[in-house]
Amino acid sequence: MNKFACILVIFGITGSSYAQVPGFNCDMNNFQSCTNVFADYLGVSSTNVFDEMFLFRALYDKFTTGQGVGDVVNLCNQISNFYTCVTTDQIRQCMSPLGWVNQGKSPAQAYINDGTLRQWVFMCGVGLDLFQDPNTYDCIRRTFNNNFNQLVDGALYPYMQNIAFDPANACNYSAQLQMAWTNVFYTSAPCYNDRREYAAQFVGCAAALEYTSAQFSHCMQQNSCKWVARWNNPSYLKKIDGVMHLKVVPYWQKDKYGKLYQTKESWIPLN
């Protein structure tokens, strides 16, 4: 079995494990030991690697600072080594959404961790196959590097706020997240110049879809990703003073008094 197949086997086990959530019985000593090794590789403190967006940022920092697909393989192997260390049974106990909550994480944090790891199941599976083409790998890496804040602050954060305060419309917010990520990648100069914009838009759409899949799996049927340009929506893009901007959709927020309000639509420049 080659190294790519090994990665897919590990993540295949992981994906099936998420479907079952037994009673909490996480071996925290083993989990912490595995976390220490994983966090050390990522360059993040083991005490907060699974808090806020530390894991998300650390994984993409490793990805964007890589020099070639071999570095992606190494990153994926490190992730699979972490899962192997935790063990299949303990993945269910420690790393399902319920497992994270029983570790003391908030439900929102549980889905951040779960969504991030699911995203990397895609990046280390289908994504890794696409990255065998050097131009595709380079354009995806550079797009994440150049537009990371736009992808997070301009798209992911509004999504997180909206589902927290208006979960009934989660599928619409999931589609907005996919639309935003798709458009960032589709209009990325490194991808467009190398004629990789369609592969890039698929990566953007699918990575966003995987992030939402655990919390809102029912949305995946209506928000699927296709190898066609239907996700490229001009209403999410606008040139301002010659610079392409991404629309930041209105999202729910609380003011300093705890009163809920909705932000106004805004635009964030793309790089």
C-alpha positions in Angstrom: 0.0 0.0 0.0 1.5 3.3 -1.0 1.6 6.4 1.3 -1.4 8.0 -0.4 -3.5 5.0 0.1 -2.5 4.8 3.7 -3.7 8.4 4.2 -7.0 7.6 2.6 -7.5 4.5 4.7 -6.9 6.4 7.9 -9.3 9.1 7.0 -11.8 6.6 5.7 -11.9 5.1 9.2 -12.2 8.5 10.7 -15.1 9.5 8.5 -17.1 6.4 9.5 -16.2 6.9 13.1 -17.9 10.3 13.2 -21.2 8.7 12.4 -21.4 6.9 15.7 -21.4 8.7 19.1 -21.3 6.3 22.0 -21.0 7.4 25.7 -18.1 9.5 26.7 -15.1 7.4 27.7 -12.1 9.3 26.3 -8.7 8.2 27.5 -7.5 11.7 28.3 -3.9 10.6 29.2 -3.5 9.0 25.8 -5.3 11.8 24.0 -3.1 14.5 25.6 0.0 12.5 24.8 -1.0 12.3 21.1 -2.0 16.0 21.2 1.5 17.0 22.5 3.2 15.4 19.5 0.7 16.8 17.0 0.8 20.3 18.5 4.6 20.3 18.6 4.7 19.5 14.8 2.2 22.4 14.2 4.1 24.8 16.4 1.1 25.5 18.6 0.8 25.1 22.4 -0.8 21.7 23.2 -2.9 23.5 25.8 -4.8 25.5 23.3 -4.4 23.8 19.9 -8.1 22.8 20.0 -9.3 26.2 21.2 -10.7 29.0 19.1 -9.2 28.9 15.6 -5.7 27.7 16.6 -5.9 24.3 14.8 -7.4 25.9 11.7 -4.8 28.5 11.4 -1.9 26.2 12.2 -2.9 23.6 9.5 -3.2 26.3 6.8 0.1 27.9 8.0 1.8 24.6 7.4 0.1 24.2 4.0 0.9 27.7 2.7 4.5 27.6 3.8 5.1 24.3 2.0 7.4 24.1 -1.0 5.8 21.2 -2.9 3.3 18.4 -2.8 5.8 16.4 -0.7 5.2 18.9 2.1 1.4 18.3 1.8 2.0 14.6 2.0 4.0 15.1 5.2 1.3 17.3 6.7 -1.3 14.7 5.9 0.8 11.9 7.3 1.2 13.9 10.5 -2.6 14.3 10.8 -3.1 10.5 10.1 -0.4 9.7 12.7 -2.4 11.8 15.2 -5.5 9.8 14.4 -3.6 6.5 14.7 -2.2 7.5 18.0 -5.6 8.4 19.3 -6.9 5.0 18.0 -10.1 4.4 16.1 -12.2 3.7 19.2 -10.9 6.8 20.9 -11.7 9.0 17.9 -15.3 8.2 18.5 -15.0 8.9 22.2 -12.7 12.0 22.1 -13.2 13.7 18.7 -16.9 13.4 17.8 -18.8 16.7 18.4 -20.1 15.1 21.6 -16.6 14.0 22.5 -15.3 17.5 22.3 -18.2 18.8 24.4 -17.5 16.2 27.0 -13.9 17.4 27.1 -15.3 20.7 28.2 -15.4 22.5 24.8 -18.5 24.6 23.9 -20.8 23.2 21.2 -19.5 26.0 18.9 -15.9 25.0 19.5 -16.7 21.3 19.0 -18.0 22.1 15.5 -15.0 24.3 14.8 -12.7 21.4 15.6 -14.8 18.9 13.8 -15.3 21.1 10.7 -11.5 21.9 10.5 -10.6 18.2 10.7 -13.3 17.2 8.2 -11.9 19.9 5.8 -8.5 18.2 6.0 -10.0 14.8 5.3 -10.9 16.4 1.9 -7.6 18.2 1.5 -5.7 15.0 2.2 -8.0 12.9 0.0 -9.4 14.4 -3.2 -7.3 17.5 -2.6 -4.1 15.6 -2.6 -4.9 13.9 -5.9 -5.5 17.4 -7.4 -2.2 18.6 -6.0 -0.3 16.1 -8.0 -0.5 18.8 -10.7 2.1 21.4 -9.7 0.2 24.3 -11.1 -3.0 23.4 -9.2 -1.0 22.9 -6.0 0.7 26.2 -6.4 -2.4 28.2 -7.2 -4.3 26.7 -4.2 -1.4 27.3 -1.9 -0.9 30.9 -3.0 -4.7 31.7 -2.9 -4.9 30.5 0.7 -1.7 32.5 1.6 -2.8 35.7 -0.2 -6.5 35.6 0.9 -6.5 33.8 4.3 -8.0 36.7 6.2 -10.7 37.2 3.5 -11.6 33.5 3.6 -11.8 33.6 7.4 -12.9 37.1 8.4 -15.0 37.8 5.3 -16.7 34.4 5.0 -16.2 31.9 7.8 -16.7 34.3 10.7 -20.1 35.6 9.3 -21.1 32.0 8.7 -20.3 31.1 12.3 -22.2 34.1 13.7 -25.2 33.5 11.6 -25.6 29.8 12.4 -25.2 30.6 16.1 -28.1 33.1 16.1 -30.2 31.8 13.3 -29.7 28.0 12.9 -33.1 27.6 11.2 -31.5 29.1 8.0 -28.3 27.1 8.3 -28.4 25.7 4.8 -28.6 29.2 3.3 -25.6 30.3 5.4 -23.7 27.2 4.4 -24.4 28.0 0.7 -23.2 31.6 1.3 -19.9 30.2 2.8 -19.4 27.9 -0.2 -20.2 30.8 -2.6 -17.7 33.1 -1.0 -14.9 30.5 -0.9 -15.6 29.4 -4.4 -15.4 33.0 -5.7 -12.2 33.7 -3.9 -10.6 30.7 -5.6 -12.2 31.1 -9.0 -11.0 34.7 -9.3 -7.5 34.1 -7.8 -4.9 35.4 -10.2 -2.5 32.5 -9.7 -5.3 30.0 -10.6 -6.7 32.0 -13.4 -3.4 32.7 -15.1 -2.5 29.0 -15.0 -6.0 28.0 -16.2 -6.7 26.2 -13.0 -9.7 28.3 -12.0 -12.2 25.4 -12.3 -10.2 23.0 -10.2 -9.6 25.9 -7.7 -13.3 26.7 -7.4 -14.1 23.0 -6.7 -11.5 23.0 -3.9 -12.9 26.2 -2.4 -16.5 24.9 -2.6 -15.7 21.4 -1.3 -13.5 22.6 1.5 -16.3 24.9 2.7 -18.9 22.2 2.3 -16.8 19.7 4.4 -16.5 22.3 7.1 -20.3 22.5 7.5 -20.9 18.8 7.0 -21.0 17.5 10.6 -23.3 20.2 12.0 -25.6 20.4 9.0 -25.2 17.2 7.0 -28.8 17.6 5.7 -27.6 20.7 3.7 -25.1 18.7 1.7 -27.7 17.4 -0.7 -28.8 20.9 -1.8 -25.4 22.5 -1.5 -23.3 20.0 -3.4 -20.2 21.1 -5.4 -19.9 20.5 -9.1 -17.1 20.8 -11.7 -19.1 23.6 -13.4 -19.2 27.3 -13.0 -22.6 27.5 -11.4 -21.0 28.5 -8.0 -19.4 31.5 -9.6 -21.8 34.2 -8.6 -21.0 37.8 -9.8 -23.1 39.2 -7.0 -20.4 38.2 -4.6 -17.7 40.1 -6.5 -17.3 43.8 -7.3 -14.4 45.9 -8.5 -13.8 49.0 -6.4 -11.1 51.4 -7.6 -9.8 48.7 -9.8 -9.5 46.1 -7.0 -11.7 43.0 -6.9 -13.7 42.8 -3.6 -15.6 40.0 -2.0 -19.0 40.6 -0.5 -19.2 40.0 3.3 -22.8 39.0 3.9 -24.7 40.6 6.8 -24.4 38.6 10.0 -25.7 38.6 13.5 -23.7 40.2 16.3 -24.2 41.4 19.9 -23.4 44.9 21.0 -21.7 45.8 24.3 -25.1 45.6 26.0 -25.8 42.1 24.7 -28.5 43.3 22.3 -28.6 41.3 19.0 -28.2 43.3 15.8 -27.4 42.5 12.1 -24.4 44.0 10.5 -24.6 45.7 7.1 -23.3 44.2 3.9 -19.7 45.2 3.3 -16.9 44.4 0.9 -13.4 43.2 1.5 -10.5 43.4 -1.0 -9.0 40.3 -2.5 -5.3 39.9 -3.1 
